[in-house]
Structures are given as structure tokens and as C-alpha cells.
């Protein structure tokens, strides 16, 4: 872990948020009260040292911003300059964490079904990334108003959702401008992947949701699609 390239800001936010919620690791007041952006290099080093001493899993914050599919999506969003983002199925934060660093002023809502994922993201928010709201929520059952988010991202998640049609319809309903999707482009041996969402399949699903302005691309075994509303 020591040799991995960590996103130190997010790791520090998590350590701070965890300490504020649970009291562990115990931290001096100046490390939790000072705004995250005002922490010195010495402060960050002290936070990371406290996290390592507490045997926290800091490898969670390995920097994935150069992963090809993440880099491509971040490039799309850089062009869009979203006013708000809904990230569905944020999981381990492979995309979400780089987004938070790249777009610090954009309000982000993260949905996930797993309580430990939501708890981790909530600690990051509490620790300094106040633009992030993490909810344990099924998008197919969510009653937020239409067009609540400028952009919706469905990244490496649709292949996991049993009622994939309902998820697509919900994403299209909630988006104001567009929905960005990535899915595996070929079969694999992951038992949690219950759909193979090819270009024709995605085209049909989004047409059923009332969205036909679709732009496809591919990157390293993944299909990338932007659906414009």
C-alpha cells in the first residue's frame, strides 16, 4: 500500500469523517476543524499516518483517474461542465473519486444499494467533500422529480441491475441534459454481470425510455454511450 499512488485528499477526508463519526482514529482538533483545502502537507501526512496506524484500508483511495474508461468519461464531462451530477452505483469510487477532485464545485448525489459503500462516502462528505450526498437508494424505486440532475452517470452498473429497462427509464427521467453509460463490451466470467448490453440492446432500451440521440464509443473492452435528451 505504501507504494501505491493514493488520492491523499480523499483519504484524508475519509479519515477525518470517520474520526468525527466514531471517534477513531483519535485526532487533534486542528486536523478535523480546519477546512480540507487549508490542510498543510504536514497536516495531510499526520492524517495519513493516523489512518495507517489504525490499519484503515487506505488502498481504497488508489488514484484511478488514468484508467482509460474513467479518463474518457472525465473528458466528456469536462466538455459538458455539468451543474449537478447523479452517479448511480458508485461502488468503490473508481469514477466518483476522480470526479470529486476534478469538479470540486459540482454538487454530486451518489446512489448505492450497499450500506457500507454509502457509509464510506458519507464519511468522505463529512470529512471535507461537502458537495457529495450519498444515499442508499434503488434508482428504479426513487421518486425524485423529473430533470432533478443535469447529468446522470451509469458506469459499470447497468449489467448488474435485474430490471435494466426500469433503471434506464429512471435515469432518462432524472436527467436534464444527458445520461453517460459504460458497460462491458464482451462476455466475461463475473457472475454479477447478468446482462450483456450491446449497442443494439442499449439503443432499444433508451428508445423505450424516449431517448434516441445516442453517441457510442469504445475503450479497452468497454462500450461507452452518451444519451442526449
C-alpha positions in Angstrom: 0.0 0.0 0.0 2.8 2.4 0.8 4.0 2.4 -2.8 0.6 2.9 -4.3 -0.4 6.3 -5.7 -3.1 7.4 -3.3 -5.5 10.3 -3.7 -4.4 11.9 -0.4 -7.1 14.5 -0.3 -9.9 11.9 -0.4 -8.1 9.6 2.0 -7.6 12.5 4.5 -11.3 13.4 4.1 -12.3 9.8 4.9 -10.0 9.6 8.0 -11.4 12.9 9.2 -15.0 11.9 8.6 -14.6 8.5 10.3 -13.0 10.2 13.3 -15.8 12.7 13.6 -18.4 10.0 13.4 -16.8 7.3 15.6 -14.0 9.0 17.5 -11.5 6.6 15.9 -8.8 7.3 15.0 -8.5 10.0 17.6 -7.3 13.2 16.0 -6.2 16.6 17.4 -8.9 19.2 16.9 -7.0 21.3 14.3 -6.9 18.3 11.9 -10.7 17.9 11.9 -11.8 21.6 12.3 -9.7 23.2 9.6 -11.2 23.2 6.1 -9.8 20.3 4.0 -8.4 22.7 1.4 -6.4 24.5 4.1 -4.6 21.5 5.4 -0.8 21.7 5.1 1.4 18.9 3.8 2.3 18.2 7.4 -1.4 18.0 8.3 -2.1 15.6 5.5 0.9 13.5 6.4 -0.3 13.4 10.0 -3.8 12.3 8.9 -2.4 9.5 6.7 -0.1 8.3 9.4 -3.0 8.2 11.8 -5.0 6.2 9.3 -2.2 3.7 8.7 -1.7 3.3 12.5 -5.3 2.5 12.8 -4.9 0.0 10.0 -7.5 1.7 7.8 -7.8 0.4 4.2 -6.3 3.4 2.5 -5.8 1.4 -0.7 -9.4 2.3 -1.4 -8.1 5.6 -2.5 -5.7 4.4 -5.1 -5.9 7.0 -7.9 -7.8 5.6 -10.9 -8.0 8.9 -12.9 -5.8 7.5 -15.6 -7.9 4.3 -16.2 -8.9 4.6 -19.9 -12.6 4.4 -19.4 -12.5 6.8 -16.4 -10.3 9.2 -18.3 -12.7 9.1 -21.3 -15.8 9.8 -19.2 -14.0 12.7 -17.3 -13.1 14.1 -20.7 -16.8 14.0 -21.8 -17.8 15.7 -18.6 -15.1 18.3 -18.9 -16.8 19.4 -22.1 -20.2 19.3 -20.6 -19.3 21.2 -17.4 -22.3 19.7 -15.5 -24.2 21.8 -13.0 -25.1 18.7 -11.0 -24.4 15.0 -11.2 -26.2 11.8 -10.2 -23.8 8.9 -10.1 -25.7 5.6 -9.9 -24.0 2.6 -8.3 -20.8 4.4 -7.2 -19.4 1.2 -5.8 -15.7 1.6 -4.9 -15.5 5.1 -6.3 -13.3 4.3 -9.3 -15.1 7.1 -11.3 -16.6 9.1 -8.4 -13.4 9.8 -6.6 -11.6 11.4 -9.6 -14.7 13.3 -10.4 -14.9 14.9 -7.0 -11.3 16.1 -7.4 -11.7 17.3 -10.9 -15.0 19.1 -10.3 -14.9 20.5 -6.7 -17.8 22.9 -7.2 -20.3 20.4 -8.7 -23.0 19.0 -6.3 -22.9 15.2 -6.6 -25.5 12.7 -5.4 -24.3 9.1 -5.2 -26.7 6.2 -5.1 -25.7 2.7 -4.0 -27.5 -0.3 -2.5 -24.7 -1.4 -0.2 -24.8 0.3 3.2 -21.0 0.1 3.7 -20.4 1.9 0.4 -22.9 4.7 1.4 -21.3 4.9 4.9 -17.8 5.4 3.4 -19.0 8.1 1.0 -20.9 9.8 3.8 -17.7 9.9 5.9 -15.8 11.5 3.0 -18.6 14.1 2.7 -18.4 14.8 6.5 -14.6 15.0 6.3 -14.5 17.8 3.8 -16.2 16.9 0.5 -19.5 18.6 1.4 -20.6 18.7 -2.2 -21.2 15.0 -2.0 -24.5 13.4 -0.8 -24.6 9.6 -0.5 -27.9 7.7 -0.4 -28.8 4.1 -0.1 -31.4 4.0 -2.8 -32.6 1.9 -5.8 -33.0 4.2 -8.8 -35.9 2.2 -10.1 -37.8 3.0 -6.9 -36.8 6.6 -6.4 -39.5 9.3 -6.7 -37.3 12.4 -7.3 -38.8 14.9 -9.7 -38.1 14.8 -13.4 -34.9 16.5 -14.5 -33.5 16.8 -11.0 -29.9 16.4 -12.2 -28.1 18.0 -15.1 -26.2 14.8 -15.9 -26.7 11.1 -14.8 -23.9 8.6 -15.0 -24.5 4.8 -15.2 -20.9 3.5 -15.2 -20.3 -0.3 -15.0 -23.7 -0.7 -13.3 -26.5 -1.5 -15.8 -25.1 -5.0 -16.3 -25.8 -5.7 -12.6 -29.4 -4.4 -12.4 -32.2 -7.1 -12.8 -34.8 -4.6 -14.2 -32.4 -2.8 -16.5 -35.2 -1.2 -18.5 -36.6 0.4 -15.4 -33.2 1.7 -14.5 -32.7 3.3 -17.9 -36.1 4.9 -17.8 -35.4 6.3 -14.4 -32.1 7.7 -15.5 -33.6 9.4 -18.5 -36.4 10.8 -16.4 -34.0 12.2 -13.8 -31.5 13.7 -16.3 -31.9 17.3 -17.6 -29.2 17.1 -20.3 -27.8 13.7 -20.8 -27.0 10.2 -19.4 -23.5 8.7 -19.7 -23.2 4.9 -19.7 -20.3 2.5 -19.7 -20.8 -1.3 -19.8 -18.5 -4.3 -20.6 -18.5 -4.8 -24.4 -18.0 -8.6 -24.3 -19.0 -11.6 -22.1 -16.9 -12.2 -19.0 -16.9 -14.6 -16.1 -18.2 -12.2 -13.5 -21.3 -13.9 -12.0 -22.7 -10.5 -11.0 -22.9 -9.4 -14.7 -26.4 -10.6 -15.6 -26.8 -8.7 -18.9 -24.6 -8.2 -22.0 -25.6 -4.7 -23.1 -24.5 -4.4 -26.7 -25.1 -1.3 -28.9 -28.4 -2.7 -30.3 -29.6 -3.6 -26.8 -28.8 -0.2 -25.4 -30.3 1.5 -28.4 -33.6 -0.3 -27.8 -33.6 0.3 -24.1 -33.1 4.0 -24.5 -35.6 4.2 -27.3 -38.2 2.7 -25.0 -37.3 5.4 -22.5 -37.9 8.0 -25.1 -34.3 8.8 -25.9 -32.9 8.3 -29.4 -30.0 10.7 -29.7 -27.2 8.3 -28.8 -23.5 8.6 -29.3 -21.3 5.4 -29.0 -17.7 4.9 -28.4 -15.4 2.1 -27.2 -12.4 1.9 -24.9 -10.5 -1.2 -23.7 -13.2 -3.8 -23.5 -16.0 -1.3 -22.6 -18.8 0.3 -24.5 -19.3 4.0 -23.8 -22.5 5.8 -24.7 -23.8 9.3 -24.2 -27.6 9.7 -24.5 -28.8 13.3 -25.2 -32.2 14.4 -24.1 
